[in-house]
Every structure is written in structure tokens, then in C-alpha cells.
Amino acid sequence: MRRLPTGTFVLLLAVAWLAAALIGLVSGGARLGLGDLLQALGGRGDETARGIVWSVRLPRVALGFLVGGVLAVAGAALQALVRNPLADPYLLGLSGGSGLGAVLAIALGLESAWALPAAAFIGSLVAIAVVYRLALVAGSTLDSRILLLAGVVVGAFAGALVSGILAVAEATGVRSAMLWLMGGLGGVGWAGVAALAAYAAPGLAVLARESRALNLLSLGEEPARYLGTDVGRSKRRVYIAASLLTAAAVASSGIIGFVGLAVPHAVRILRGHDHRGLLPSAFVLGGAFLVVADAVARTVVAPIELPVGVITALVGVPLFAVLLRRSVRRAAA
Amino acid sequence: MSVQDRSAEDLATAAGGAPVPTDVFVLERATVRYPGASGPALEGASFRVRTGECVALVGPNGAGKTTALRALLGLTPLVSGRAEVLGRPSAGWAREALAREVGVVAQREEPVFPITVLEAVEMGRYAHAGPWRALDTRDRDAVARAMARADVAALEDRWVETLSGGEWQRVRVARALAQEPRALVLDEPTASLDLSHEMQLFELIADLVRHDRLAALIVSHHLNVAARFADRLVVVAGGRVVADAAPDVVLEAARMSEVFAWPVAVQRLGDGAVQLYPERQPLSSIPGEPTR
């Protein structure tokens, strides 16, 4: 298990990011060559092409980078916090809670790009509090396997409530809410990108500040405390920041699972587990991963567009299965 | 030793006298009661640990050793009495400040992600570097010194999950030393070690106490090893401190038989050390121990 040297790794991140941006910008219904694309980006060339690039594809790619990055960072932080490499905002019920909060807001007629994340944030905080309580019932010390189980159950419960709300809510808006919940980066535009960036920034800053504490927390709470971490404070901050990031991502683009599982895992293999480097790398790679997944979702059965969550699940679930088998085998050894 | 001010002891040493021991840990008439428990976990317990002194905390299971440790480290509130570290109430210390004075090797620790020995020891610098600052030369010197001191420098690039039990314990002592503390607390440090690794670890701690004048507080079930290395044994039973003196004074057959509810004999070795030998006795004759 040798790690990549820093230079090679940074180069890899840059290449992945640029390649993802290009793939994201050239794929779509209208056929645009590389030449048209570069002209449109430079503000020259055909007006239709400029319109497509500037108001459809660029915001979509920007949104993909942000959503993927934010979910990957939240996943990486949660993995250290609950000391389980299988953790992710989706599996811990945060995404489900966010979705429920946002759907409630839509049902109440609060549909702005700025109100939805706030409602989703409340939903995700409630979800993580319930998950935490459920996992504590089993004993005073937190068992991360039970935590994950509780997360899946709470996520399923939130999903059931969402179905119920959609069934009784007014017909208008319900269809769009359902489409949105399936997860997708389309039709958001620059306003959505700006709202996501504004909500995510404080969450990212908090997690960056706690990244050294996350290194210690992955040793266990007791050693972390003795090495100088205020464990209670760090845990609260990380839970709240991860909830905020998940809520912002879900509010802008629905529920997209497994980005927070797959991407941090890849970075951990390539570069190890120091969260000071892991979080920014996961942000870059998570963004690239989601932009490419979105391009695949748009083109693989064109003209039909698949929800991008289908693609991330196709990558994430087999990975989850492999990790699960490995951790069970490790526990048995 | 760090460049921080080291108060009375340094002043005395600088003035040319012998180092004056400083009280590092003080527990005085401390009582701890856990919510829902029938009786107190610790009742009026008093003992202290000074710099340059190795104290072993011994006693049967559930006697209150861990509670005493937690009270001293400010993790369990007292009902009455006081618990202090370096003259300040234990509960009043910020974790970061306490970690610069006291290194703790906890009983259990399982890193969930693979890390190298160097990364593990560098984590000892958290309390000095804080959340942002990158490790500087002072940090790296402290890490290198700690690794040399605990004899783990050659293991630097190894993954901790590949270490033997003895190596891993030495790495954790190195990490505690990287904190540049005045005191070490070790909770059952040799519970899973074989004879030679146990002796190596205790020799290391004894050396740190003698030469670096650290204070060491060790919780151990291994009475005889503790008796050979500790300056004092503090015996806890039923939440009370029932003895606190040099090992050859404390290890007295009648008292220890009562504390451990099992007949023991005591023998003095050639070098004066006192050792404890449990006697054989059929199970049915244990008084007050109902058969399950």
C-alpha cells in the first residue's frame, strides 16, 4: 500500500479536474465540437452556442463540481467521526433528512433557492440527532455499525414521509419535486450555484479547521481527548458542518448517494488518511467524479436523461459491497 | 524537556540545589458517585504523584482505579474533595493545555485507518501545533527525540497495524513523549504483553522517571512487576485508598489477602524486593462468594 508522491498526486487531481470539465462541457443534446466550445467560452462565435455554453452547460458543470465536492468532503469527515470507512451522508440518513426538510418547504410553498437549503439543513440536523439517539440506545458508547444501521432506517423513514407528503400535496409542484428528489444537476442555473456556494462555504471552512482533530478522532475518542482534542466540541462542529453541506447539496440537486463513500475511499488509497490533505483532495476529485457521472447520465441512453444518482449508485454500491466484505473479514481475523 | 517555564523545580535546580519535587497529581478526600449507582465509586480517596516519582495504582477489578484516573484527568466530576493537576483543579484544564503537561497511554486504542508509526507519533504534537500550523523544526525535533527515547526510530515507516503488541505500546509511549509532558499516565500498559516486552516497557518508564524526572502513574494488575518498579504502591479497594507506601511496606500478606479476597503469601527477594504469591485453595472454601 504505497502512497503517491505529492507532485504526482496534485498533477493527477489537476488532470482529472480539467478532463471532467471538458467532458461535462461537450456532452449534451446539442452537438458542440471542441472548437465551438472554446469560441463560445471566449465570448465569440455562434450566439446559440454561446447561450448553451454560458447559461446551460457551464452552470451545470459548476454545480456538479460543487455538489460532488461537498458530498465527498462531508463523507470523508463523517468516516473519521464515526470511525467507519463505510459512512457517507446518504447512508447516515443526512440526505434523507435534508430531502424531507426540502419537500416540506416545497409543500408549504417556500421554493426559493435560498429557503430550500435552510429547510433541508433543519431536516438533516433532526435526522442526525435521531440517528445518534438510536445508536446510543444500544449502550453509552457509540457503535459505528449500529449508527450506520440507524442511518439507513432513518433515511428510509424520511423517504416514506416524503412519499406521503407528495401523495397528499397539490398536484402542481409535486412532479417537479419528485424529479428533483431523484437527483439531477439540470435546470438549476447560476442562482442555484451561488446559493449552494454560499451555504457550503462555512461548512467547508469548519471542516478544514477540524481536519487535524479528525486525524485524532479516527484513533478513538479517548486517545483523541488525551492528545488535546476537545472531543465534544469537535464532534458537534463536524456533525453540524456535514449536515449543512449535505443539506446545501440536496437542496440544489436532490438526493445523490455514494459520492461521499466512493471518492474519499479512492483518495485514502492514493494518499493516505491525513485529513488535512484528504479533505481538499476529496473536494476536487468528488467534483470531477460527479461531473463525469452527470455526463454519462445525459448521454448513455440519450435522448432520455438518467438521474445522476443511478450512475453514482452503480459505482458506489459495488464498492460498498467490497468494503463491507473486507471489514467483516478484518473483524473476524 | 521543553523550554517552557518549569517553575519551582527548575528554579531550585538552577540555584544549584537538588531538584525539588513538584506535585503533579493530587487527589484529596475525593468522592465520586455515578448516577444510578448504589454506592460511591470513589470515597474520600487521597494520594499524590510528584515529579521524578513512579506510582502504581493497584487493586481488584471494580475497586475504583479507573475512576481515580478519570477524576485526576478531569473526566469525572467529584461529589466532594479535590482533584488537581499541577496545582490547578483537573476539571478546569482545557484538553489542549493538559495534553502539553500530561501524556496518557490509554488502555484501548484501535486506529480505524492505516497510519504509519511516524504519523502516529506526530499526532503527539497536536496540543503544540493546534489546528492550522504545519509542524516546524521544533516539532520534528520533539518527535525524533521521543522516537529515539522509546526505541521506535527504526519502525518509522511501518504501518501500525503490522506492529507487535510490544512495539505498538512503545510507539504510543513515544507519542506521549512527543507531547513533551511532565507526567505520564499509563492504564494497564502491559496487559497483553509477554514477559520480556513487559519488562522492556517498565524499564523504559523507570528510566524516564529517573533521568527525565517525569512523574509516572501506572494502573496495573501485575502486582509483582509494579512492586519492582514503583516508588510507591497505592492500593484501592471498594472505592477507598487502603494503603499508600513503598512496595515492601504495602505488600503485607494479611492486608493483600483481604484486598484481593484470596490468600497470598509474601516473599523477599535477594535484592530486597517484595513479591506476592497467591496460595492454592479449593473454590468451595471462598468465603462470601456465592456459587453461580
Interface residues (C-beta under 8 A of the other chain):
Chain A: M1 A80 R83 N84 P85 R209 E210 S211 R212 A213 N215 L216 S218 L219 G220 E222 P223 R225 Y226 L227 G228 T229 D230 V231 R268 G272 H273 D274
Chain B: L73 L75 A94 R95 E96 L98 A99 R100 V102 G103 V104 A106 R108 E109 E110 P111 V112 F113 P114 I115 E119 M123 G124 Y126 A127 A129 G130 P131 W132 W159 R175 Q179
